[in-house]
Amino acid sequence: MSGGDGGGDHRDHKAAEVRRMLNARRPAVPGDLVPRATALGTRLLHRRRAVQRVCWALLLVGVVVFAVWASAAHPWTVPPSQTTPPLEDW
């Protein structure tokens, strides 16, 4: 591509930066990393399961409350008419 946008310089700079990072000394990994990560994962898993159990319990309570309300209120029936019957023989 022509146009003098300097794309090649930028790529060379990035390639040099990547080479520098790959040649640098790698940081030491802590010896207790695996047990700490496992403990953290276990805590997160237990927390997620507890939240799921609470959500399912709330859903179940909501369904039961709705069923009790619906059986007492009968929302499917038509309410009685609020108008008076027509007057005859007036």
N, C-alpha and C positions, 0 to 999 in steps of 0.2 A: 504494500500500500504506500502510495506516495502522498505527500501533503505536508511533510515536515512536522508531524504531531509529536515526534520524540518518543514514540512507542517503544522503539528498540532500546533506548537508554533506560527506560523504566523497567523493561523486562530484564536487562542486564543487572540493574541494581537489585531487583527482586531475587534473581538467581544467585547473586553474590551473597545476599542476606540469608537465603536458604542454606547455601554452602557453609556459611559461618555458623549458623545454628546447628547444622548437622555435625560439624567438626568440634563444637564446643563440648566441654565436659558435662556429662549428664548429672542432674542432681541425685543425691542419694535418696533411696526410698526407705521410709521408716520401717523397722522390723516388725512393729505391731500393726501394720497397715491392714493386713487381712483380718485379724480378729476385730479390730475397730470397725471395719467396713461391714463385717458380718453382723456385729452387734447392732449397728445402725440400721441395716436392712431388716433385721428381726424386729426392731422397735417399730419401724415404719410399717411392716407387714401386720403386726399386732394392732397398731393404731388404725390401719385401714380396715381390718376385719371388725374392730370394735365400732367404727363409724358405720359400716355396712349393717351390722346387727342392730344398731340404734335406728337406722333408717328403716329397716324392715319392720322393726317393732312399732315405730310410729305409723307406718303404712297400715299395719294390721290393726292398730288401735283406731285409726281413721276409718277403716272399712267397717269395723264393728260398730263404731259410733254412728256411722251413716246408716247401717242396717237397722239399728235400734230406732233411730229417728224416723226412718222411712216406714217402719212397721207401726209406729205410733201415730205419725202425721198423715199417712196415706196420701202422699203428694200426687199420686196418679189419678185420684178421683176428681170429678168435676165439682167445684164448689157450688153451693146452692145459689140460686139466682137472687139478686138483691132487689129485684123489681116486684111490685105487687101484681097480682093477677088482674086481668081486665075486668072492669065493672060492667055487669049486665043488668038488664031490667032497671034502668035508671030513671 
